[in-house]
Amino acid sequence: MNTNVHSGALAARGLSRRALLRAAGIAGLAAPLGMLGSRVLAASGAPREFKIAWSQTAVCQSPVSVALERGFFDKYGLKVERINFSGSTDQLLEAIATGHADGGIGMALRWLKPLEQGFDVKLAVGTHGGCMRLLTAADSPVKSVSDLKGRRVAVSDQASPVKNFFAIRVAQLGIDPESVDWRQYPQDLFGEVLRKGEVDAIAGDDPLIYTLREDNKLREIATNIEGDYENRTCCVLGLRGDLVRNDPEAAAAISRAVIDAQRWTASNPDETARIFAPYVPGKVPAERVAAILRSHSHGHASTGAALREEIVGYAKDLKTIKVLSPGLDIDKYALAVVPNVLG
């Protein structure tokens, strides 16, 4: 049953950590998570009902369609109702925190500030990395992040995870992020404002930003799956806090289903694209969806201490650009928002 919430290449550089992640994801299929010693919901009992909010506009969400079509939720005794969500990921977080949904996948850099402010959502699984890109025209003098000082960069909003990520990258180079002219536009106008010369670069997420790159032969000067971020998730599965506390077995089952779907996606990008492409607005062909999936790290699937370490890294980053409070105890914060859902 569907309801609606209306709210608006791997470079040739040898065997990288990213390639190893994919290999690990494929290998993981040979040993399903349900056989690794943690409890699975009893197949003989009534399935637990679970509402998952997902966005049909984001390729990041394609493993949800895989989990539904390939029966990964069924495998763990879950009856899933999809809530088709069209708002931004901070509104998705609010839907989870207020009980309109039990869980959903969103961008960590969008969620960490509201979680600091007390939203009762727990981060269960780091699902993948690689969906943010910074592009310029092929003949632009802007050739790297270090060239952004004094330049105009299109972003979807001033608190967007993409803007925050590239502001972090700028700050790491000793450049004041406020010296960059971050200009807000609807993402579907990014191509036009770059062509007209209203901005020097565009910073967005897939699938639109990938499509703009390919269709307009734009130069990609940075992504969120390189350097120190090659092995860090950008998107996370969030679950209702009271679900994690009161029904840890269900929280574990949901997490395992999502991890299985992520690993299946990593090893089957073409079939995943076939499953998900019909949902994507603008009729993005399945071949392009598959190419986007290959550029991500869907075999990542971090949980527990590993995910907590990644969140600590992001929290430190967000402190440097004054998004998180300067007095925040980052280790205590990460321990509070990232439980050990798999026990």
BELZI-V742075 format. One record per backbone hydrogen bond with DSSP energy under -0.5 kcal/mol. NH is the residue of the N-H (numbers start at 1). CO is the residue of the C=O. Records with the same first field share a line. If there is no record, write none. Layout:
BEGIN
NH=CO + CO
END
This chain:
BEGIN
3=82
5=84
6=4
7=5
13=11 + 14
16=14
20=16
21=17
22=18
23=19
24=20
25=21
26=22
27=23
28=24
29=25 + 26
30=27
31=28
35=32
36=33
45=42
48=77
50=79
52=50 + 81
53=51 + 103
54=83
56=54
58=55
59=57
61=58
62=59
63=60
64=61
65=61
66=62
67=63
68=64
69=65
70=66
72=67
73=67
75=71
76=72 + 73
77=74
78=73
79=48
80=78
81=50
82=1 + 80
83=52
84=3 + 82
85=54 + 83
86=5 + 84
91=88
92=88
93=89
94=90
95=91
96=92
97=93
98=94
99=96
100=95
101=95
102=51
103=51
104=238
105=53
106=236
108=234
110=107
111=107
112=108
114=110
115=111
116=112
117=113
118=115
119=114
121=119
122=239
123=337
124=122 + 237
125=237
126=302
127=125 + 235
128=235
133=204
134=222
135=133 + 202
136=219
140=137
143=141
147=144
148=145
150=179
151=148
153=151 + 181
154=201
155=183
160=157
164=160
165=161
166=162
167=163
168=164
169=165
170=166
171=167
172=168
173=169 + 170
174=171
175=170
179=176
180=177
181=151
182=180
183=153 + 181
185=155
189=186
190=187
193=189
194=190
195=191
196=192
197=194
198=193
199=193
200=152
201=152
202=135
203=154
204=133 + 202
206=131
209=205
211=207
212=208
213=209
214=210
215=211
216=212
217=213
218=213
219=136
220=218
221=134 + 219
222=134
224=132
229=226
230=227
232=229
234=128
235=128
236=106
237=125
238=104 + 236
239=122
240=102
241=120
244=240
245=241
246=242
247=243
250=247
251=247
252=248
253=249
254=250
255=251
256=252
257=253
258=254
259=255
260=256
261=257
262=258
263=259
264=260
265=261
266=262
267=263
268=264
272=268
273=269
274=270
275=271
276=272
277=273
278=274
279=276
280=276 + 277
283=280
288=285
289=285
290=286
291=287
292=288
293=289
294=290
295=291 + 292
296=292 + 293
297=129
300=297
301=127
302=126
304=339
306=303
307=303
308=304
309=305
310=306
311=307
312=308
313=309
314=310
315=311
316=312
317=313
318=314
319=315
320=316
321=317
322=319
323=318
324=318
328=325
330=328
333=329
334=330
335=331
336=332
337=333
338=334
339=337
341=339
343=340
END
